[in-house]
Amino acid sequence: MTTANSTRIDAQLVAEVADFLYLEARLLDTRELDAWLELYADDATYAVPIEAQSDPVHRVSIMFEDKRRLTERVLRLNSGFAYSQEPASRTAHLIGNVRVVGEADGLLDVTAVMVLTEARRGRQNVYSGEVVYRLRRVDGGYLIVAKEIRLVNSDLPLGNLTFLL
């Protein structure tokens, strides 16, 4: 049973988390990739599995990167030498159904739904799915410790996924 006070606190927490996820999406859409990278903890992982899985290290993934690899990707995308992104993809992220599903030891487990539209070279692609986050509370804000993007069509041909989802 929830009290009015705990419901208000939960709603406030969900609103804070949703605002953080909206910021992440906005930074991606405006290609502010250095600022986007600052949202990630040093021990962060970023995964796009072929299917929801508990072990992305030992199972095939579309992407599985740590903070070092994310940093390299951002450097390449910002360098002008990412030929697979010439011209750069234009994106619009829609984030919704944000839920805080667990909290322990300063970490929040969060789920959200994402619809991403990409326009590039006269084509439009739409990617959608559930995004599972683990967030760490730091200094009145959050850092992303883990992000797993579970695309609904991950088992179909996806084309050029050289931009950041």
Residue, then its C-alpha position, 0 to 999 in steps of 0.5 A: m500500500t502506498t501513502a500519498n507522501s510515498t506516491r508524491i516522492d515516487a512521482q517526483l523521482v520519476a519526473e527527475v529521471a525522465d528529465f535526465l533521459y530527455l536531456e540525454a536524447r536532446l544531446l544526441d539529437t543536437r550532436e553535442l556528443d562530448a556533453w552526452l559522454e559526460l553523462y556516462a560513468d567511468d565504469a559504464t557499459y552501452a549495449v544493443p543486444i540482438e535479443a534481451q540477454s543477461d550476458p552480453v560479453h559472451r553472446v553476440s551483440i550489435m554493440f557492446e561498448d565500455k566508456r573507453r570505446l564510447t570515448e573513441r566513437v565520439l572522437r571519431l564522430n567529431s573528427g570529420f573522419a567517420y566516413s560511415q557518417e558522411p553526411a551525419s545522421r539527423t535524429a529525433h528521439l522520443i522517450g516515454n513510459v519512463r519507470v523506476v523499477g528498482e533502487a538499491d545502494g544509490l543505483l536506480d534501475v529504470t526502463a523507458v521506451m524509445v522511438l528514434t527516427e534517423a534521416r540520412r541520404g534521402r532515407q528515413n529509418v525508424y528504430s524502437g524498443e525498450v531501453v534499460y538503464r542503471l543510473r548512479r546518483v551523484d551530486g544531486g544528479y545522475l550518471i549512466v552506469a549501464k544502458e541496454i537498448r532492446l530494439v524490437n527489430s534487432d533480429l532483422p537487417l538494420g543497415n548502418l548503425t554507426f550513429l549513437l542510439 
